[in-house]
Structure formats: structure tokens, C-alpha cells
Amino acid sequence: MKLKSNSLHFEIMPGSSKPSGYIRNSYREDGKIKHQTVSRINGLSLEQLKMMKAAFEGDVIDKRDIVLTGGREYGAGALLFDLAKKIGLDKIIYSRNEAWVKDAMAMIIGRIVYQGSKLSLSKAPEISCLWEICGVKDSVIDADKRCYESMDQLTARQSSIQKKLAAKHLADGAVILYDMTSSYFEGDYEGSEIVTYGYSRDKKRGKKQITVALICTKEGCPVSVEVFSGNTTDCTTVKSKLAEIKDKYAISKFVFVGDRGMWTQKNLTDFEDIDSITALTHDAMKKLCEDDNVQLSLFDEESDVEVVLPEKPSVRYVLRKNPVRGEKERNSRMAIIEKTEEALRKIAIPKKKTDDKTLAVRAAKIFLKYKSEKYFSWSIVDTTIIFCRKTDIIAHEEKYDGLYVIRTNVEPEFMNISQVVDAYKSLINAETAFRNIKTVHLEMRPIYHKTDERIKAHVFLCMLSYYLLWHMNTALKTFYDENPSYTHMLVIEVMKVLQKVKLSIADIPCYSVAEPTPIQQKIQNAVLGSC
């Protein structure tokens, strides 16, 4: 709180039942004397308040009688709570001010400020004002009641909450981003139907996992999240997501943007009435380049080239070339080839007696590991592996390095080529959302819950936390530009330093929030504005 002046005094209001004490600041404005309440003291007898007033006025005060203790984190929790109220997140969760809504708000904000398990968050009152900021006055937080049971309530409202988020952030004609990821588990989940083995996007082979699907606005604001079993492939979810957007969210006209794994040829055929933007797979791109209307010379570093094939005029292809990406692809290919050669040399001449069949199996395992057999000619002669590079195949592959093709069936009148490219590039915003939800700040894993419903509730909580964090980062965009050393993680840490402290004068306590530093005040102003 910013004081209007340096003049402080203590007032006592006897009241009809219980007296209260007020520390107030006096100041003059427009020729009139006004008062600003700095702190209110309740729960003391009238005699104690009179002693405190005397001490405050210096009659009996000694500096040793003034003690500051019990500092607890206040700034970060209060900032995010005020922001949540400003954007109406509490009302989106539920229109009534029920106890479980307060608990949910504490868990959503707590995910940003502290991470960790729900059990550890229930112990936060020892170091933080978070729970009381959210309206939970319990001195001891019951994790079963305040966390787990409230998570169940939140999950029951998930469909309604996501419908409200879609109504707020999506409209007809919207560009909608869709992406999927996986999150792996440690330990035993034998009773789960969704924790299972599947393709790991985290490159964690041998780990059970879940698959998570996220719908975002073009700017990366999350609207909907769904948890699938760990063996779910991207392309099999497209139908249900399109139905969700059209039927649940009542959006009839939209542009659905997804990566190569979403839009298989079957999906492109089955949903050709849906406006979509995606990129071709490497094989599909090479096949397109075999068409007489598409030459490799059309791929340009400086400009986007649009191609429409005569046999399907409703589809537009945007040819692009990225030299940085091309160099990366060449280096990656050569690294694979060199690792394959190194492994083959180790087994080429066996140290122990063996046979050609066993040696062929060993070589096949190496080629399978690096997916590199197409780059080599090899044979086994006199129990020795003879191999060499297929330079023509390698040279042919190099022609496509750095090339990619964006495909869309959106009408030119609705989106020109630069808008199509911009929409596809905005997929990075969905990837950023996943990166923050999974690892960078919100740390979705490790997931401590064992039941499928609680796992889903945890993922939904993480999405709502990112929704709040996204709004904070959006509000701080100018602040980040002016203070490039700041990230949202540093902002949270800086605000956590702002504490609520216990001020004891002659053993008589009161509580007050510390004065924010200039940078804390700047953050508050940027995030909350005039609210």
C-alpha cells in the first residue's frame, strides 16, 4: 500500500460488540483533511487497544517492543488472484461462490507459484497467504477435502468450463490450433485404463504414458484439454475434436490448424468440407514434387510460392525453403550415417566364430536402430560385412533439405497466402503452451495421482493454470519488451518477495502487507491496470 503522507495515527472504534483498532494515515487533498486506513486490528480487548494506542503515540514505546515476525509470501498469490478475478476465471469455473471454487482457485494459482503435489500445497499456509487470499480461512488445510474432493467437483464442471472459455475466446471465422503431446509415468498404474504404452513424444521409451490434446486460439490461449490413453495416435482424435468445436462450442465456420500427424490423407478426404491448414509429410512433399506443375526450383528462401494443381483447384500449396532447417537436416542425416558406419565397423569382422545369418541379424539391428539402411549397400562375404554409402540416394535426399509445403483448402477470399503461412506458424503458440504446462513452469509431471479421474483433473488444473499465466504474460508484453532480462518465472519470484508480516508492538499483534518495491509496483500496474 502506498502511503499518502508520513503522518500516521492510531484510532479506536469501540463498536457495539467488539472494539477495533485502526492505523491510519492523514493527508490533505483539495484543502480537506482525509484519512487512509493502513491496517485494522481485531480480536483485542479495549484495554489492549488503549495500550497499543499509547505505545503508538510514544507514551510507553521502546524500539525493543516493536517486533516484525511471521513473514509469509503474499505478492505473487495476490497478483494472480486479482488477475483471475479481473478476467472472470472464478465465475467461469462456477457462478456461485462455493467453497470448492475457492479451493480450485488456490490450486490453480498454487500451480504457478509453487508447483509440487496437492499435499505439499495443503501445507502452504506455513509460508504463504495463498489459501486465505482465495477465501479459505482454515489454519490447517485438509488435503482430502480442500484438494482432492474439490478436484472432483472441478472435473465434473470441465465440459461447462471449456464451453464458457470457447464462448469467450472463439467465434465464427476463428483460427483454431490443435496439438497433442504425451506425458510419461513412473511406478505402478495397473488399475488405469489411460496410462499405457504408446509412441512417446518425450522420447522416453519403455515408459507408460497418457496422451494429452489441447485446443488453443491462434494466440495460444488454451480453451480445451482432453486426456486420452497413452497409445492414442494424433490422427484418430481429429473427428472428435471437430465435432467438439462444431457441436459443443457452436462454431460453424473456422480454420483448423494442425501438424502433419493430424491430417493424414484419410482425414483430408473425410473432412474436406472443413477449412484446414497443415504441412505435408516428407514423403507427401516428395510425391508432390513429382508433379509437372511443381519443380524444386520454385522453392525460394525469400518468398512464398503458391501452387494449385489443375486436378484439385480447391487446394492450395505454399512452397517454402528454410536454409537453417536444411543445414540441420543435412547434419542430422550425416550423423546417422556416421553412427551406422561406426557400429557396422565394430561387427564387420567378428572376433568370435559365427555364421552369416547371425551376422546379418546384427547388421539389421543396427540399421533398424538408426533407420539408415536406405543409405547403404551391404552384403556378407566370407563371414564379413561389406558396406558402402549409396551416394546417389544421399544426394537425392539432400535436394529436399530445408524444403516444406503448407497445404490448405481455405478459400483465397478468406485468407491470402501470407495469412495462411502466419496461421501455420502460430502452431508454435500451442507448442509453447504444452512446454509451459509440461516442464518449463507448471510441471504437469510427475503426476502423483493414481486414478484416471484424478489424473484428468490434474491435467485440467494445469491447463487452467496456464490460462491464467497466459493472461499474465499477455498483460506484461510491454513490460517484457522494456525489461528483456525478465521472464514470467522471474516475475513470480520477484512478486513472492512481497510478504505479509506480523507487527507486534509491546506484544500486541497486527498484520500488514509490506510496501511494494518500484519494480513490484510496475508489475502490478501492468497486470492489473486500474482494477
Secondary structure, 3 states (H helix, E strand, C coil): CCCCCCCEEEEEECCCCCCEEEEEEEEEECCEEEEEEEEEECCCCHHHHHHHHHHHCCCCCCHHHEEEEEEEECHHHHHHHHHHHHHCHHHHHCCCCCHHHHHHHHHHHHHHHCCCCHHHHHCHHHCECHHHHCCCCCCCCCHHHHHHHHHHHHHHCHHHHHHHHHHHHCCCCEEEEEEEEEEECCCCCCCCCCCECCCCCCCCCCCCEEEEEEEEECCCCEEEEEEEECCCCHHHHHHHHHHHHHHHCCCCCEEEECCCCCCCHHHHHHCCCCEEEEECCHHHHHHHCCCCCCCHHHCCCCCCEEECCCCCCCCEEEEEECHHHHHHHHHHHHHHHHHHHHHHHHHHCCCCCCCHHHHHHHHHHHHHHHCCHHHEEEEECCCCEEEEECHHHHHHHHCCCCEEEEEECCCCCCCCHHHHHHHHHCHHHHHHHHHHHHHHCCCCCCCCCCCHHHHHHHHHHHHHHHHHHHHHHHHCHHHHHHCCCCCHHHHHHHHHCCEEEEEEECCEEEEEECCCCHHHHHHHHHHHCCC
